[in-house]
Amino acid sequence: MNKPKIVILGAGYGGIITSKKLEKLLKSGEADVTLINKHEYHYITTQLHKTGAGTAADRQIAMEIPELINEQKTNFIKGSVTSVDVKKQAVYLEDGESVEYDYLLIALGFDIETFGIPGIKEHAFAIRSFRSTKAIYNQITRQLTQYKEDKDPSRLTFVVAGGGFTGVEMLGELAEGLPKLCKKYDVPYEEVKIVTVEAAPSVIPFFPKESIQYTTEVLEKFNINMYMSTKILECTPDKVVLENNIEIPTRTLIWSCGVKGNPIVQNCGLPVEKGKLPVDPYLRVKDTNNIFSIGDCSLFMKDEKNALPPTAQVALQEADVCAKNIVAALRGETLKAFEYHHKGSVASIGNFAAVGKVGNFRLSGLFAAFMKQVIEARYLLNLGGPSLIIKQHFGVSKEPVKVTANQ
């Protein structure tokens, strides 16, 4: 009798943790597990702003997948998924290879939402992946180099679109990282302008007023120019056009304004709602028994009107239950309904300041920054144990990850 084939698409938070959980839950020889990802590395999405500003070594953010999994229990395939044939129970890859499955987990992550704004897709630099944030870093260093030749001030103006968690973290990292880069490239930092544009009345508008005020004060101390209650109308190669006839000459617009489900889900022959795969309480895709989906490309409704947000915290909690339900499904056991428990959120504003909310407690300042580090360390602990924490903090290789800088 052939062993059941479990195939996992995507090695982001949801995919990699599900594979790690399956390694522990499955008995020896009980099933074949295959993990498919388009890159050889897994990256820490909540730290991508550090890659963009060049404030962390590549290997602290991106880790080789074969080093994270047990290759005797999980087969890793580097490949880009193009489609899924539900009837044939097969996944098709860009190189023409097909992989058959009995149980499938779709955890392909997100794509950028541009809201149809002209020029964003063509000219903005997205905080989307490790590769895209390497493109941001390469763009920054290229502008510093070219400024020395033509003294064009637009090269030293860096605009971050979006004042949510990702945008605020990017702003803080730029404010701490750019002075060092300017010194390295012999460019006067006093000529640099960092700008943020947010359609809402404030940064992190979903947080309490005290947190908003603290974050605003920190950004002001960094001399960041803030355009609140302002929408972006257009982006060109050399400027950003805002409402109220405002134009900002810049060569670098960093986009952190929204995400949507991976477009590959449209080619899966599965039901799609709001660009995502709707799932039942057991994390199975609607109208299926053997296809699961978690993370940014799945739509889990926490009530009749509201879906769970596309966050790392959601994906990690889903991964734990999903792994158990895949094993229960192949054993013919009862599946467990998923329940999300929000454990709080913390956003860093550079290395020495952060803002957050855990339960009824509001965090800010150095203590919040410390808590952010604790959260990241806890993830590394779940991913690879104490040895991975030690390696990532003290023994990480300085060798850069080889990627093409194109987005």
C-alpha positions in Angstrom: 0.0 0.0 0.0 1.4 3.4 -1.0 2.0 5.9 1.8 -0.2 9.1 1.8 1.5 12.0 0.2 1.3 15.4 2.0 2.4 18.4 0.0 3.0 21.8 1.4 3.1 24.9 -0.9 5.1 27.7 0.6 7.8 27.9 3.3 6.7 31.1 5.0 5.6 31.1 8.6 2.6 28.8 8.1 4.3 26.4 5.7 7.6 25.9 7.5 6.0 25.5 11.0 3.4 23.0 9.7 6.2 20.9 8.2 8.1 21.1 11.5 5.0 20.0 13.4 4.4 17.1 11.0 7.9 15.8 11.6 7.0 15.4 15.2 3.4 14.2 14.9 3.8 11.6 12.1 5.0 8.1 12.9 8.0 6.7 11.0 6.9 5.8 7.5 3.3 7.0 8.0 3.3 9.5 5.2 5.6 11.2 2.7 5.9 15.0 3.2 7.0 17.3 0.5 7.7 21.1 1.1 7.8 23.2 -2.1 9.1 26.8 -2.1 10.4 29.0 -4.8 13.6 30.0 -2.9 16.0 27.9 -0.9 15.6 30.1 2.1 12.9 30.9 4.7 12.8 34.5 5.7 11.5 36.3 8.8 8.9 38.6 7.4 8.6 40.7 10.5 12.3 41.7 10.1 12.3 42.6 6.4 12.7 46.3 7.2 16.2 45.5 8.5 17.1 44.0 5.1 15.7 47.1 3.3 17.8 49.5 5.4 20.9 47.1 5.5 20.9 47.1 9.3 21.1 43.3 9.6 23.1 40.6 8.0 21.2 38.7 5.3 21.6 35.4 7.1 19.9 36.8 10.2 16.7 37.3 8.1 17.0 34.5 5.5 17.8 31.0 6.6 18.5 27.9 4.4 15.4 25.6 4.4 17.4 22.4 4.3 19.1 23.5 7.6 15.7 24.1 9.2 13.9 20.8 8.4 14.7 17.1 8.9 15.6 16.0 5.4 14.9 12.4 6.4 11.3 13.3 7.2 10.6 16.2 4.8 11.5 16.3 1.1 12.2 19.8 0.0 11.7 21.0 -3.6 12.9 24.4 -4.8 10.3 25.4 -7.4 7.7 27.9 -8.4 4.1 26.7 -8.3 2.0 27.6 -11.4 -1.2 25.8 -10.8 -3.1 23.0 -9.0 -5.3 20.3 -10.6 -7.8 19.4 -8.0 -9.3 16.5 -10.0 -5.9 14.9 -10.7 -4.6 15.9 -7.2 -1.4 17.3 -8.7 0.7 20.4 -8.3 2.4 21.9 -11.3 5.7 23.7 -11.2 7.3 26.3 -13.5 9.8 23.8 -14.8 7.1 21.4 -16.0 7.4 19.0 -13.0 4.3 17.7 -11.4 3.9 16.6 -7.8 1.0 14.4 -6.8 -0.7 14.7 -3.4 -3.3 13.1 -1.2 -3.3 16.0 1.3 -2.4 19.5 0.2 -1.6 22.6 2.3 -1.7 25.9 0.4 0.4 28.5 2.3 1.7 30.6 -0.5 1.7 34.0 1.3 0.7 37.3 -0.1 1.0 39.7 -2.9 1.0 43.5 -2.8 -2.2 45.5 -3.1 -1.7 48.7 -5.2 -5.3 49.8 -5.1 -5.0 50.7 -8.8 -2.8 53.7 -8.2 -0.9 54.6 -11.4 2.8 53.8 -11.3 2.9 51.9 -8.0 3.4 48.5 -9.7 6.0 49.8 -12.0 8.0 52.2 -9.9 7.4 51.6 -6.1 9.6 49.2 -4.1 7.5 46.8 -2.0 8.2 45.3 1.4 7.0 42.0 0.1 9.8 39.4 0.4 13.5 39.1 1.2 14.3 39.6 -2.4 12.1 42.8 -2.7 13.7 44.3 0.4 17.2 43.6 -1.0 16.0 45.6 -4.0 15.2 48.5 -1.6 18.7 48.3 -0.1 20.3 48.2 -3.6 18.1 51.2 -4.6 19.2 53.2 -1.6 22.9 52.6 -2.1 22.5 53.3 -5.8 20.9 56.7 -5.1 23.7 57.6 -2.6 26.3 56.7 -5.2 24.6 58.7 -8.0 24.0 61.7 -5.8 27.7 62.2 -5.5 27.8 62.6 -9.3 24.8 64.9 -10.0 23.8 66.3 -6.6 20.2 65.7 -7.5 18.3 66.1 -4.1 15.5 63.8 -5.2 18.0 60.9 -4.8 18.2 61.6 -1.1 14.5 61.7 -0.5 13.0 58.4 0.7 9.3 58.1 0.9 7.5 55.3 2.8 3.8 54.9 1.8 1.7 53.5 4.7 1.8 54.3 8.4 0.8 50.9 9.7 3.2 48.5 11.6 5.3 47.7 8.5 5.6 51.3 7.5 6.5 52.5 11.0 9.2 49.8 11.3 10.6 50.8 8.0 10.8 54.4 8.9 12.6 53.7 12.2 15.1 51.5 10.4 15.8 54.1 7.8 16.3 56.7 10.4 18.9 54.6 12.2 20.4 53.0 9.1 20.8 55.9 6.7 23.3 57.9 8.8 25.7 54.9 8.6 25.2 54.4 4.9 25.7 58.1 4.2 29.0 57.9 6.1 30.0 54.9 4.2 29.2 56.5 0.8 30.5 60.0 1.9 27.1 61.7 1.5 26.0 64.4 4.0 23.1 62.9 6.0 21.7 66.4 6.7 20.7 66.5 3.1 18.6 63.3 3.5 14.8 63.6 3.8 12.6 60.7 5.1 8.9 61.1 4.4 5.8 59.1 5.3 2.4 59.3 3.6 -0.7 57.8 5.3 -4.3 58.1 4.2 -5.6 57.8 7.8 -5.4 60.7 10.2 -2.3 59.2 12.0 0.2 56.5 12.0 -0.9 53.1 13.5 -4.5 54.4 13.6 -5.7 51.1 15.1 -3.8 51.7 18.3 -4.7 53.7 21.4 -4.2 57.5 21.4 -1.3 57.3 23.8 0.5 54.9 21.5 -0.2 57.0 18.4 1.2 60.1 20.2 4.4 58.2 21.4 5.0 56.9 17.9 4.5 60.3 16.3 6.9 61.9 18.8 9.6 59.3 18.1 9.2 59.8 14.3 9.4 63.6 14.8 12.6 63.2 16.8 14.0 61.4 13.7 13.0 64.4 11.6 10.6 62.4 9.5 8.2 64.5 7.4 4.7 63.2 7.9 1.7 63.6 5.5 -1.3 62.3 7.3 -4.9 62.1 5.9 -3.3 62.2 2.5 -3.6 59.8 -0.4 -1.1 59.0 -3.1 -2.4 59.7 -6.6 0.5 58.6 -8.7 4.1 57.5 -8.7 6.6 58.2 -11.5 10.3 57.3 -11.7 11.2 60.7 -10.2 8.3 61.9 -8.1 5.3 61.0 -6.0 2.1 62.9 -6.6 -0.2 63.4 -3.5 -3.6 65.0 -2.9 -3.8 68.8 -2.6 -1.4 69.4 -5.5 1.6 68.1 -3.5 4.5 66.6 -5.4 7.5 65.1 -3.7 10.6 64.7 -6.0 12.0 61.3 -5.2 13.5 58.2 -6.8 12.5 55.9 -4.0 9.0 55.1 -2.9 8.8 52.2 -0.4 5.3 50.6 -0.5 3.7 49.2 2.7 0.0 49.9 2.1 -1.7 46.6 1.8 -1.6 43.0 0.9 -3.8 40.5 -0.9 -3.8 36.7 -1.4 -1.3 35.1 -3.7 -2.6 35.3 -7.3 -1.7 31.6 -7.8 -4.8 30.6 -5.8 -6.8 31.8 -8.9 -5.4 28.9 -10.8 -6.2 26.2 -8.3 -9.8 25.3 -9.4 -10.9 26.1 -5.9 -13.5 28.6 -4.6 -12.1 32.1 -4.2 -13.5 34.9 -2.1 -11.9 38.4 -1.9 -8.9 37.0 -3.7 -8.3 34.3 -1.0 -9.3 30.7 -0.3 -12.2 30.5 2.1 -11.6 27.8 4.8 -13.9 26.0 7.2 -13.4 25.9 11.0 -10.8 23.0 10.5 -8.8 25.1 8.0 -9.9 23.0 5.0 -10.7 24.9 1.8 -14.4 25.2 1.3 -16.0 22.2 -0.3 -12.9 20.0 0.1 -11.8 17.3 2.5 -8.1 17.0 1.8 -7.0 20.6 0.9 -6.0 23.0 3.7 -5.0 26.6 3.5 -3.5 28.9 6.1 -1.8 32.3 6.3 -2.2 35.2 4.0 -3.9 33.4 1.1 -6.6 31.9 3.2 -9.8 33.5 4.3 -10.9 32.5 7.9 -13.9 34.3 9.1 -13.8 35.0 12.8 -17.4 36.1 12.7 -20.1 36.8 10.0 -18.4 40.0 8.8 -14.8 40.0 9.8 -11.9 37.8 8.6 -8.6 37.2 10.5 -5.9 39.6 9.5 -2.9 38.5 7.4 -0.3 38.5 10.2 2.5 36.2 11.3 0.7 35.5 14.6 -2.3 34.2 12.8 -0.3 32.0 10.5 1.7 30.5 13.3 -1.3 29.6 15.4 -3.0 28.2 12.3 0.0 26.0 11.5 -0.1 24.2 14.9 -3.8 23.2 14.4 -3.4 22.5 10.7 -0.6 20.0 11.2 -2.7 18.2 13.8 -5.7 18.2 11.5 -3.8 16.8 8.5 -2.6 14.0 10.7 -6.1 13.4 12.0 -7.5 13.4 8.5 -5.1 10.7 7.2 -5.7 8.6 10.4 -9.5 9.0 10.1 -9.7 10.8 13.4 -11.8 13.8 14.5 -10.4 17.2 13.4 -10.0 20.1 15.7 -11.7 23.5 15.1 -9.3 26.4 15.0 -9.6 29.2 17.6 -7.5 32.3 17.3 -6.2 34.0 20.5 -4.6 37.4 19.9 -1.5 37.7 22.1 -0.8 41.3 21.4 1.3 43.3 18.9 4.6 45.2 19.1 6.1 47.4 16.4 9.7 48.5 16.5 10.8 52.0 15.7 14.5 51.4 15.3 16.5 49.4 17.8 15.8 51.3 20.9 12.1 52.2 20.7 8.9 50.3 20.0 5.2 50.5 20.7 2.8 47.8 21.4 -0.2 46.4 23.2 -0.4 43.1 25.0 -3.8 42.3 26.6 -4.8 45.5 28.4 -1.2 46.6 28.8 0.2 49.4 26.6 3.9 49.1 25.9 6.3 51.8 24.6 10.0 52.8 24.7 13.0 50.6 25.4 10.9 47.9 27.3 8.7 47.5 24.2 11.8 47.2 22.0 13.0 44.4 24.4 9.7 42.6 24.1 9.9 42.8 20.3 13.2 40.9 20.6 11.7 38.4 22.9 8.9 37.7 20.4 11.4 37.2 17.6 13.6 34.9 19.8 10.5 32.8 20.7 9.9 32.2 17.0 13.5 31.1 16.4 13.1 28.8 19.4 10.0 27.1 17.8 11.8 27.0 14.5 15.1 25.5 15.5 15.5 25.4 19.2 18.1 27.2 21.4 20.9 26.4 19.0 19.2 28.5 16.2 18.8 31.5 18.6 22.5 31.3 19.4 23.5 31.0 15.8 21.4 33.8 14.6 22.6 36.2 17.3 26.3 35.2 17.6 27.4 32.9 14.9 25.5 34.0 11.8 27.5 34.1 8.5 28.2 37.5 7.1 28.1 36.0 3.6 25.2 37.7 1.7 22.3 35.6 0.3 22.6 35.5 -3.5 19.4 36.8 -5.0 18.5 38.9 -8.1 17.6 42.4 -6.9 14.7 42.6 -9.3 11.3 42.6 -7.7 
